[in-house]
Each structure stands twice: as structure tokens, then as C-alpha cells.
Amino acid sequence: MDADGPGTVLKRERTRDAVLELIESRSPGDAIPSERALCALLGVSRPTVRAAVDELVAAGLLVREHGRGMFVAPAKITQELVAGDRALGVPQAAGAWSSRLLEFTTLQAGARVGRKLRMSPAAEIVYVARLRLVDGAPMAIEHLHIRAELVPGLSAQELESGDLYEHLRATHGVHVHEAVQAIEPTVVTRAEAGLLDVPELSPALLFERLTSDTTGRPVEYVHSLYRGDRYRIVSRLALGPAAEVAPDLEGHHPGIPPGDFTHGDAITSSTRGDIQAGD
């Protein structure tokens, strides 16, 4: 890599911006010039170009294919979060979302989940693990922990159809009211990498959420792992009053099973830098 002399950092940044401009002017799957061609085009050294390309590959914006060249990566799935003390109005994430059930069982809560759900470690929960896909490509692994006492007879089909909270409301009178959600960066394990079709230790986003009913009783604890190379979060900050707009509650929200909160119950979301759900 170039020596860190005067102007080196600026040169690297400008090279990265130039390559990024090439990416943004093309469509996913389009080729970009080779490193050698980029050196000639930008008038910089090979190490400078390689450093910029390596950074953009790691960020999920470029894909290297051995023997073929470099290509614009598939567009990232963007999820917008909206600040404000009102019903959750998170716009639907892009793409066609589907699920593949990995595990569905009833077991004891254990110390950690029991503490989050404020129940005995020996009390039973329904545990669900599933792979979330976008347009057929793996995007996230979700782990749901639900108080078993609230969902007697719950089936995998009922969960996958998005009727969990409707079941709680209609059968048990449990009304979901609030969720506290935290997001932090992490990396994937070997097992997670195999499910998500990414290299081990790839960057990811960890979502943790604790959902409570109108009495303040914890109903479910969810933690989800989203691919860092294909998923990003955009925050919309309300800086002043605006006209009331009916929230769009349909579609997929991070860590929230599809169909949840679509029948009128309010949910507020808080994004924090450290994991604090239920602690």
C-alpha cells in the first residue's frame, strides 16, 4: 500500500469516491473496469486502487469473481426507521419476503430468556427459529421466544401465516402494546454463515426486541441476525410537527414476524446502541 505521506488519505478517499461513482452509475450485475484500467483512468497506483476496491467489496457494494472481473453487487435491502412517539410506522422493506422454518419446539426458558420475559427459568416457552429470504436469497436468521402459556396449540403454520398476535388477541385477550428494540453490529458464526450463504465472520446486524402487552407483561423476546452486506438501516428523524398520516403497518420489519401488529395495536420502537431489551 502507498506510504502514508502527505495527501495519502485524501488520495485514497478520492479514489474510493471515484470507484463508488462508477458503481452508482451502473446496475447490479454490471462490470466495472479492472484494477489496471482504474489505475490508468484515475491516475493512481495499483495499491491505492486495490485498497479502495477491497473496502467496497467488504461493504457489499462490489463483487469479485475469479477469472471474470469485478461487478456491481445486488442492491441492499433498505429498512427505514421513523422516530416519534406514535404507532410504529416503519415502511415495508424492499423485496419479496418469505420464510423457511428451521426449528419449532417447546422448552424451558432458561436463565437468560426467563430473565428477559420475567418468568421462571423452568417455565415453558415456544421457541421458533427460521430463515428469512428476500427474492429467494437468505437475508436473516430469526429466533423467537414466546411465553407458552399465552399460545396453547400454536402451530408452525399459524406462525408462518402471520396470525400470532391475532391468535393472542382473539383467544387469550392479550393485546401487544410496546416493543423495545436494540440494534448492534456483530459477525456471523460458521453455522450462521452456512445458512446465510456468506463467509464466516462476515459483518451482520443483530436485532434484539422485547415485546410487552398493555399491562406491561413481556410477551415475546426475539433476536435476529441480518446480513451486513445486504441490509442497511436508514433513520428518518422528525424535527418538527407534521400532518398526521395513517401508518403503513404491512410488510416486513426487522425481527418482527410478517403480519404482526397489522390489526390495530400500537407499538413503539426505540433503537439503542446497547442491548437493553428486558435487562
C-alpha positions in Angstrom: 0.0 0.0 0.0 1.2 3.6 -0.6 3.2 5.2 2.1 1.2 7.4 4.4 2.8 10.6 3.2 1.1 14.0 2.8 -2.2 13.7 0.8 -2.3 9.9 1.0 -5.5 9.7 3.0 -7.2 12.2 0.7 -6.0 10.3 -2.4 -7.5 7.0 -1.1 -10.7 8.8 -0.3 -11.0 10.3 -3.7 -10.2 7.0 -5.4 -12.9 5.3 -3.3 -15.4 8.0 -4.3 -14.5 7.7 -8.0 -15.0 3.9 -7.9 -18.2 4.4 -5.9 -19.4 6.9 -8.6 -18.8 4.2 -11.2 -20.8 1.7 -9.2 -23.7 4.1 -8.7 -23.8 4.8 -12.5 -24.3 1.1 -13.2 -26.9 -1.5 -12.4 -26.5 -4.6 -10.2 -24.5 -7.3 -12.1 -22.8 -4.8 -14.4 -19.0 -5.0 -14.8 -16.7 -2.2 -13.7 -13.2 -1.6 -15.2 -10.3 -3.8 -14.0 -7.9 -2.5 -11.3 -5.3 -1.9 -14.1 -7.8 0.1 -16.1 -8.8 2.1 -13.0 -5.2 3.0 -12.3 -4.9 4.5 -15.8 -8.3 6.1 -15.6 -7.8 7.7 -12.1 -4.0 8.3 -12.3 -3.2 6.5 -9.1 -1.1 3.5 -8.1 -2.3 -0.1 -8.0 -2.2 -0.4 -4.2 -4.4 2.7 -3.9 -7.0 1.3 -6.3 -6.8 -2.2 -4.6 -7.4 -0.6 -1.1 -10.5 1.2 -2.4 -11.9 -1.9 -4.2 -11.2 -4.0 -1.1 -13.2 -1.6 1.0 -16.1 -1.5 -1.4 -16.1 -5.4 -1.6 -16.2 -5.6 2.2 -19.1 -3.1 2.2 -21.1 -5.3 -0.1 -21.1 -2.8 -3.0 -18.8 -4.8 -5.3 -18.4 -8.5 -6.1 -15.1 -10.0 -7.3 -15.4 -13.1 -9.4 -12.2 -15.0 -10.0 -11.2 -15.0 -13.7 -14.1 -12.8 -14.7 -13.6 -9.4 -13.0 -15.5 -7.0 -10.7 -19.2 -6.4 -10.8 -21.7 -4.2 -9.1 -23.3 -6.1 -6.2 -27.0 -6.7 -5.8 -28.8 -3.7 -4.2 -29.0 -3.7 -0.4 -32.3 -4.2 1.3 -33.1 -0.8 2.9 -35.2 -0.6 6.1 -36.3 2.8 7.2 -36.9 3.6 10.9 -39.1 6.5 11.9 -38.6 8.4 15.1 -41.5 9.5 17.2 -43.9 8.5 20.0 -46.6 7.0 17.8 -47.7 3.7 16.4 -44.8 2.0 14.6 -44.8 3.4 11.0 -41.8 1.6 9.6 -42.1 1.4 5.8 -42.0 -2.0 4.3 -38.6 -3.3 3.4 -38.0 -3.9 -0.3 -38.3 -7.3 -2.0 -40.5 -10.4 -1.7 -40.0 -11.8 1.8 -40.5 -15.5 2.6 -39.6 -17.8 5.4 -38.1 -21.3 5.9 -38.8 -22.9 9.3 -35.6 -24.2 10.9 -37.0 -25.3 14.3 -40.3 -25.2 16.2 -40.4 -26.6 19.8 -41.5 -26.1 23.4 -38.8 -26.0 26.0 -37.8 -24.4 29.3 -37.0 -20.7 29.2 -33.6 -21.0 30.9 -31.9 -18.3 32.9 -31.3 -15.6 30.2 -34.6 -15.8 28.4 -36.5 -16.3 31.6 -35.0 -13.1 33.0 -35.9 -11.1 29.9 -39.5 -12.5 29.9 -39.7 -12.1 33.7 -40.6 -15.7 34.2 -39.1 -18.8 36.0 -36.2 -20.4 34.1 -38.2 -23.7 34.4 -41.3 -22.2 32.8 -42.0 -23.2 29.2 -41.6 -21.1 26.1 -42.3 -21.7 22.4 -39.0 -21.4 20.6 -39.0 -20.8 16.8 -36.0 -20.4 14.5 -36.5 -19.6 10.9 -34.5 -18.3 7.9 -35.9 -15.2 6.2 -35.3 -14.8 2.5 -35.7 -11.9 0.1 -36.5 -12.8 -3.5 -35.3 -16.3 -2.6 -31.9 -15.2 -1.2 -31.2 -15.8 2.5 -31.3 -12.5 4.4 -31.7 -13.1 8.1 -32.0 -15.8 10.9 -34.7 -15.1 13.4 -35.1 -16.6 16.9 -38.5 -16.2 18.6 -39.1 -17.0 22.3 -42.8 -16.7 23.3 -44.5 -17.5 26.6 -46.0 -20.9 26.1 -48.9 -20.1 28.5 -50.1 -17.5 26.0 -50.1 -19.7 22.9 -51.5 -23.2 23.7 -52.0 -25.1 20.5 -49.9 -22.7 18.4 -48.8 -24.3 15.2 -46.0 -23.6 12.8 -48.5 -22.9 10.1 -50.3 -20.3 12.2 -47.0 -18.6 12.9 -45.9 -18.6 9.3 -49.2 -17.1 8.2 -48.6 -14.1 10.4 -51.5 -14.8 12.8 -49.6 -14.9 16.1 -50.9 -11.6 17.6 -54.4 -12.2 16.2 -54.3 -15.5 18.0 -53.2 -13.9 21.2 -55.9 -11.2 20.9 -58.8 -13.3 19.9 -58.2 -16.4 22.0 -56.5 -15.0 25.1 -57.3 -11.3 25.1 -53.5 -10.5 25.0 -53.0 -7.1 23.3 -49.5 -6.2 22.3 -48.7 -2.6 23.1 -45.0 -1.8 23.2 -41.6 -3.1 21.9 -38.1 -2.0 22.9 -35.6 -2.9 20.1 -31.9 -2.5 20.0 -29.5 -2.9 17.0 -25.8 -3.5 17.1 -23.1 -4.7 14.8 -21.7 -8.3 15.0 -20.2 -11.1 12.9 -21.7 -14.5 11.9 -20.5 -17.8 13.2 -19.7 -20.8 10.9 -23.2 -22.2 11.3 -24.9 -18.9 10.7 -22.6 -18.3 7.7 -23.8 -21.6 6.2 -27.4 -20.6 6.5 -26.9 -17.1 5.2 -24.5 -18.1 2.3 -21.8 -15.7 3.4 -18.2 -16.3 4.6 -17.6 -17.0 8.3 -17.1 -13.8 10.4 -18.9 -11.7 7.8 -20.5 -8.5 9.2 -24.1 -8.6 10.4 -26.7 -6.6 12.3 -28.1 -8.0 15.5 -31.6 -7.0 16.4 -33.0 -7.7 19.9 -36.6 -6.9 20.8 -38.7 -7.4 23.8 -42.5 -7.1 23.2 -45.0 -6.3 26.0 -48.8 -6.2 26.3 -50.9 -3.4 27.7 -50.3 -4.5 31.3 -46.5 -4.3 30.8 -46.1 -8.1 30.8 -43.4 -9.3 28.4 -44.9 -11.5 25.7 -42.0 -12.4 23.5 -38.3 -12.0 23.1 -36.8 -12.0 19.7 -33.2 -11.8 18.4 -32.4 -11.7 14.7 -29.3 -11.7 12.7 -29.3 -9.8 9.4 -26.7 -9.9 6.7 -24.5 -6.8 6.9 -23.6 -6.9 3.2 -27.2 -6.9 2.0 -29.2 -5.0 4.7 -29.0 -1.4 5.9 -31.0 0.8 8.3 -32.0 4.4 7.4 -33.4 6.6 10.1 -36.0 9.3 9.4 -35.8 11.9 12.2 -38.9 14.1 12.9 -37.6 17.6 13.6 -40.9 19.3 13.9 -44.7 18.7 13.8 -46.3 17.5 10.7 -49.7 16.5 9.5 -50.9 13.1 10.8 -50.5 10.3 8.2 -52.0 6.9 8.7 -49.1 4.5 9.3 -48.5 1.7 6.8 -48.2 -1.4 9.0 -48.0 -4.0 6.3 -44.8 -5.8 5.2 -41.6 -6.9 6.9 -40.0 -5.2 9.8 -36.6 -6.3 11.3 -37.1 -9.1 13.8 -40.9 -8.9 13.6 -42.7 -11.9 12.0 -44.8 -10.9 9.0 -48.3 -10.0 9.8 -47.6 -8.9 13.4 -49.0 -5.6 14.6 -51.3 -5.4 11.5 -54.6 -5.4 13.3 -54.5 -2.1 15.1 -52.5 -2.5 18.3 -49.9 0.3 18.8 -46.2 -0.5 19.1 -43.4 2.0 19.8 -39.9 1.3 18.7 -36.7 2.5 20.4 -33.3 2.0 18.7 -30.4 2.0 21.1 -26.7 1.5 20.9 -26.5 -1.2 23.6 -28.6 -4.2 24.3 -31.2 -3.3 26.9 -34.3 -5.2 26.0 -35.6 -6.7 29.2 -32.5 -6.1 31.2 
